[in-house]
Amino acid sequence: MTLVDFTTSSLSVLPALIALGLAIITRRVLISLGLGIIFGALLLTDFSLLESGKYIFNTVKGVVIEDGGINSWNMSIVAFLVLLGMMTALLTLSGGTRAFADWALEHIKDKRGASYLAAFLGVFIFIDDYFNSLAVGSISRPVTDRFGVSRSKLAYILDSTAAPMCILMPVSSWGAYIMTIIGGILLSHGIADYSALGAYVRLIPMNFYALFTLLMVFAVIWFKLDIGLMKEHETKAEARLNKSKQEEEEHVDLHDEFGVEESEHGKVSDLIFPITSLILATLFFMLYTGNQALSSSELPFSVLGAFENTDVGKSLCYGALVGLALSLFIVFKQKLAPKLIGKALWIGARSMFGAIIILFFAWSIGSVIGDMKTGAYLSSLVQGNIGLHWLPVILFVLSGLMAFSTGTSWGTFGIMLPIAGDMAAASDISLMLPVLSAVLAGSVFGDHCSPISDTTILSSTGARCKHIDHVATQLPYALSMAAVSSVGFVVLGFSGSVLMSLAASLAAFSVVIVIMKMLSKR
């Protein structure tokens, strides 16, 4: 099928703008994404209804089938979601979730402590952002619910610790992917002063968005910086908590929100063991599949090499199967009725259907945006007569716009990192690391805000909150950290000093905290 080329046309951004704009305005994600897909199809086929229909069919088909076979990446994520939903339901059935929440009530004294539990888990589980959002959500949600933390606040904590931690850690799926790209850039420009790993480590203190977004999570919890819609959601959550306490005092039987009956014989270990096995098994299979790829290329094993070549989708599925198997062992050991176990498995799988449908729409519009050459058009905007000192902040903003429009930080890395490297090499090689860090930071920022980002969708899923509620409540915090980061990149471009840039960003961060503190008291 011959498609219209929009590489040099501003029309290339229209489908993304329609989908994103309508999602924010109408708060109806599926309708907004669907209209974006239809409008993009019409543009690409020069408004031929028949060709547009064929294009949409092929696009949706491509989500499931690719190159004559199963789209292994997409289907691995779908399978992981279903398996994790089933596992979560079994943890509830076994009573492990309730036991952990009861334990938390004894050891965690207030709402702040419950929020810190989610934040610290998000920091320490950094091997993959998808895994982070879903696993930490499963562990934390019973506790945050017990202390009246809104699901929107939990989703914000999950989203703001997942990608930022993954991009700061070399030993993660993100770190391995980025080092592959950076290694190629260094090689192509003959830079031998540092390796890809050395460059990556040097980029960490310059990734202002990731650093200050993490810091912001803890500031929001400590200072109770609930502003705008987040404040409304927190107030409603506290009201629901008070109502639940009253019902418990009146001896009203409470069940899990999805209708799974909770065993009264559950232990904390019934939650901890399956979740721990899930984490360890996923980490093992990431190293195992990575080592398989290294062996097939006759390369020696190394941890970083394994992470660079790992199959994340398969590893997540294998890890989830191990966790599910242990969860099944626990409920069978408790001699629970097979009918109850089967019902819980179905309810758990069904609970993920909403997220899966949104993901299918997001993947489809991602293909449309790719065919519209939105990324190529946006990247062309940075070419031209630009003052070198402004290059880092311009690349930060442009990468943010691209990731926001396309819903993918990894795709933005692939497009913008080589462009940034070429621009630095052609103008001032000392700007190489600053411009690369600007692209990394901007990509995470845009992905963080985008309603069509799979990371954003899975953070909503992990917290079990409405997707558009998560997007709307998170946006003020993400935008404020983007402003802080912009200050840092301006100073970095003019001074070339990482310390001065961090100091300027910290000053801007302090101003944001003061302003948010004032707003939260209104």
N, C-alpha and C positions, 0 to 999 in steps of 0.2 A: 504494500500500500504506500503510495506516494503522499507524503505529508508536507504541508506548507512550512517553510523554514523561517522561524522567528528569531534567529540568533542575533540579529542586529535591530530588532524591533522592540519598542517598549510594550507592545501588546503581549509579549511573552510573559509578563508578570500578572496579566489580568485573571487567569483562572485561579492562581494562588490568592490574589487579593479578594476575589469574590468569595472563595471558600473561607478564608480567614476572617474577612469582614463580616460575612453573614453569621458565622459561628459565634462571634463575639456579640453581635447585635441581637440575633434571634435566640441564641443559646440552644439552638437545635443543630447538633453537630452533624448528624447523618444527612439531613436535608441540605445543609450548607456544603458539605463535601460532595454530595451527589450533584448539586447544581454546578459546582466548580468543575467536576469531571465532564458533565454534559457540555458546558460552555467551551472548555478546552478542546473537546472532541470536534465541536462545530468549527472552531477556529482552524484546527489542524487539517480538516478535510474541506476547507473552503465552503462551509455551511451546506454540505451535501448530507441530507438526512440518512440516506442509505449507507454511505461510507462512514458516517458518524456512528451509526448503530454497529457496523462491523468493527470499527475501531474500539468502541467501548467493550464489545464482547471479547475481543482479543486481549484487551488490557486486563479485564477481570480474569480471563483465562490464564494470563501470564502470572497472576498472583499465585496460582496453584501449580501450573505446568510451565516449565521453562526448558527450552531446547529439547523438546520431545520427552522430557522426564519430569518427575516431581520437583517443584521449587523447594529444594531441601531447606534453605534458610527460613523461608516464611513458614513452611509446614512444621519445622522444628520448633519455632516459637509458639505456634498454635498448640502443638502437642504438649509443650512445656506448660503452657497456661492451663490446659485441661488437667494434666497430671497434678499440677500444684493445687488447682481447685479441689480435686478429689482428695488430695492429701490433707488440705486444710479442713475439709469436712470431717475426715476421719479423726483428726486431732481434736475436733470439737466433740465428736461422738465418744471418743475415749475418755473425755473429761480432762484431758491434758491442758486444753486452753483455759478452762475454768480454774484448774489447780494452779496454773501459772499466774493467772490474774489474782487469785486469792493470796498466793505467795507475795506478789507484788504489793498488794494492799498492806502486808505486814512490813515490807522492807522499803517500799517507796511511799513517802509520806504525803506527797501532794502532786498537783497537776504539773508543776515544773519538773519534778523528778521523772514523771511518766514521759514527758516530752524529751528529757535528756536521754532516757533509755533508747528511744528511737534514733536520736541524733548520734549517740555514741556507736550504736550498732551500725548505722549508716556509714560512719567513718571507718569502722574496722572491717566491714565486709565490702571490699573494694575490687574484687576480681572481675566483676562485670556489672554494668549498670542495670540491665534487665533483672539479673539475679538479685542485685541489691534491693531494688524497689519491691520486688515480690516477696522475697524471703524476709526482709526486715519488716515489711508490712504485716506479714503473717504472724511474726513474733510479737510485734509491738501493739497491734490493733486491740487485742483484748485488754491490755493494760491502759492504753490511752482512753479507750471507751469507759473504763471503770472510773477514770479521774476527770471525765468531762472535757477531754481534748477533742476538738471537732475533727471529723474525717478530713476536712479541707486543710487543717493545720498539719495533720499527719502526712497528707499527700505532699504538702510543701516541704516538710522535713525530709521525706523520702527523695523527692526530686532534687532537692538542694544539697544532698549529700552523695547521691549516686554518681551522676556524671562528673561533678567537680572532683570527687575523690579518685574516680577511675582515670581522669585525665592527668592527675598529679602523680599517680603511681606508675612507674615504669613496668612493674610486674602486674599487669592487668591486660585485659583484651584490648582496651583503648591504647595503652602504652605501646604494646607490641605493634599495633596497626600504624600508629603515628611514627614510630621509629623506622618502620619500613619505608615510609614516604620521605622522611627526613634524610635517611641514609642515601637514598637516590639523589636527593637535591645536593647534598654535600659532595657526592661523587661526581655529579655532572658539572659542578663548578670548581672542582679540584681543591676543595677545602679539606686539609688533612690535619688541622690543628686539634681537632677533637673528633671522636667517634660519634655515631648516631646516639648511643647511650649518653655520652658526655654532653652532647648538644641538648638532649632531652632534660638532663639534670639541670643544665644552665637555664633552661626555659621555665622551670618550675617557679622561681621567685618572680618571673615576669608575667605569669598567668594571673593577672590581677583579678579577673572575674571569678575564677575558680576559688582563689584564696579568700577573697572577701565575701563571696557567697557562703562559703563554709562558716566564716566568722559571723556572718549575719544570722545564720541559723541559731547559733548559741546566744547572740545578742537578743534576738526575738524572744527566745525562751526566757532568758534571765530578766530582761526589762519589760516583758509582756507587751511587746510592740505589735499589738493587734490593731490594724487600721483598715478602714473601708469595709469591704465585704467580709474580710477575715474576722473582723470584730463581731459582725452579725452572726456568723457561723459559730463563733466561740460562745456567744451568748445563748444561742439555741441549744448547743451541746450541753451547756451547764444546766439549762432548764430541763432537758431530757434526762440528765443524770439525777436531778432532784426528784423527778417523777418516778424514775426506776427505783430509787431508794425507798420512796413511799410505798410502791407496790410490793417491794420485798418485805417491808415491815408489816404489810397487810397479808403476807403469806400467799401472794399471787405467784403461781408457777411461771417462771421465765424460761424461755427457750432461746437458742441461738437465732439470730435475725433471719436465717434461711430456713428455719423449721427443723433443724437437726436436734434430736434429743441428746442431752448431755449426761454422760454417766456420772454418778456420784462417787465412783471409786477411782477416779483419775488421779494421777500423780504428776508432779512437775516434770519428772523424767519422761513421762509419756509425750510431752511436747519437746523437751530439750533433745532427746536422743534422735528422733526423726529429723529435726531441723539440722542438728549437728552432722548427722550422716549425709543429709542433702548437700550441705556446704562442702564437707570433705570429699564426698564422692564427685561433686562437680569439679572441684579443684584437681582431683586425681585424673578425671577423664579429659580435662583441658590439657594437662601435661601429657597424658597418654596419646591423645589424638595428635597433639603437636609433635610428639616424638615419632609417631608413625610417619608424619609428613617429612620429618628430617631424615628418617631412615630411608624413605623412598628416594630422597635426593642424595643419599650417601653422605649426609652431614652429621657431625658429632652432636650428641645431646648437650643442650644447655637450657636452663630454666627460661631465659629470655627468648631463646630460639624456639622453644616449645610454645610459649605464649604467642609468639609471632606467627606461628603456623597452625595454631590450634583450630579445631572446628567447634566454635562456641555453641552453635545450635545443637549439635549432637551431644556435646558435653552436658548442656543443661537438661536435655531429655534423659540421658543416662543417670544423671544425678537425681533427677526427680523420680525416676523409677526405683532407685535405691531407697529414697525417702518414703515413697508410697508403699514399698514392700515392708519396710519396718513398721509403718503405721498400721498396715493390715495385720501384721504379726501381733501388734499390741491389742487391737480390738478383738482378734480371735482368741488371744490369751485371756482376755476378760470374759470370754464365752458369751459375747453379745450375739443376738439373733442374726442369722444371715440376711434376713429381710431388712433389718435396720441398717446393716452394713451396705447392702445394695442400694437402699434408698439414699444413704449419705453420699455414696459414690456418685449417684446420678445428680443429686442436688449440688454437689461440689463442682461437677463438670458443667452443669447448667449455669452456675453462677458466673462462669467465665464467658458465656456466649456473647453478652453485651460488649465486652472488651474486644472479643475476636471480630465481631461485626465492624466495630469502629476501626480496628486495625486493617481489615480488608479494604474499607473505604480509604483509609490513609495511604495504604500501599498503592491503591489504584490511582489516586490523585498524584501520588509521588511519581508514578510512571508518566502521567499526563504532563506534569511539570518538567520532567526530564525531556520529553519529546518537544515541549515548547521552548527548550533551550533557555529556561529562565536563569539557570546558574551561569551559563556562558554569557548571556546578555549583561547580567549584573557584574560579572567579573570584568567585562569590557569597559565598564564605567570608571574603573580605577586606572586605566591606561590614559596617559596624556601628561600635560604639564602640571605636575603636582609638586609642591615644595617638599623636599626630602624629609624635613623635620615633621611634617604632618602625616607622613606615610603610615606610621604605626596606628594612629587613631583612626585614619580613614579606612585602613584595612580591617580594623576591629569592627567599625560600624558596618562596612560592606559585608563582611563575613557574617555578622549578626543578621543582616537583612536577608542574605542568601539562605542561611540555615532556618530562619523563621519562615521564609516563603516555601522552601522545599521540604521542611520537616526533618532534615537529616544533617547532623553534624559531621558524620563520617563522609558523606558526599561532598560537603563543603571543604573538609580537609583535603580530599582528593583533587578538587578543582583549585582551591585558593592557595594551598601551601606551595605548589610549584610556581604559580604566578608570583607570589610574594618573594620566593627565592630568586627568580629571574630578575625581578625589579631591583632587589638589593644588590645582586651581582653586577648588574648593568650600571648602577649608580654609585653606591657606597657599600662595600662589603661588610663594613662594621655594623650596618643595619640588618644583617642577615637574621640574627637571633631576635631582635626586637620585632621585626615584621612577622616572623614565624610565630612568636608568642601571641601577637595581636590576632592572627588568624585563628589560633587555637582557642583563645579566650572568646573571640566573637562568635565562633561556631557553637560553643557551649551555650553562650547567652541566647542566640537565636533559637537553638534547639530547645532550650529551657522554656521559652515563652510560647512556642508554636503549638497550637491546638492539634496540628496534624503530625506532630512528632511522636514516634512510637514510645520513646522514653517517657514523655509526658503522659501518654495514654496508660502505660504500665504503672506509673506512679499513682494514677487515679485508681487503677485496678488493685494495686497493693493496699491502698488505704480504704477501698470499697466506698469511694465517694463519687458523685457525679463528675464526669470528666470536665464539663464546662465550668463547674464550680471551682475545680482545682485551677484551671487556667486563669479565671477571673481573680481569684484570691491571691495567686502567686505573682501576678503581673506587676503590682506596685513594688514588691521587693526585688524582683529581677531587674526592673527598669532603674531602680535606685542604685543597684550594684553595677549596672552598665554605666551609669553616670560617674560613679566612683572610679571605675576602670578607665573611662575616657580621660579623666584627669591624670591618671597614672601614665597612660600611653602618650599624652601630650608632653608631659615632663620627660618621659623616656626618649621621645623623639628629639627634643631640644637639648637635653643634657647628656644623654647616653649613659646616665648613672642609674643603676637599679636601686640603690639605696635612696637616692633623692625621689625616685618615682614611688617607691613604697611609702616613704614619708608623706608625700603629697596625697597619695591614695588614702593613707590612714587618717590624714587630716580631713579629707572629704568624707570619709566613712564616719568620723566622729560627728560631723555636721549633720549627716543623714540620720544618725541615731538620735541626736537632739531633736530634730524636726519630727521624727516618727514618735518620739516620746511625748511630744506636745500633742500630736494628732491622736494618739491612743487614749489620751485623757479626756478628749472631747466627748 
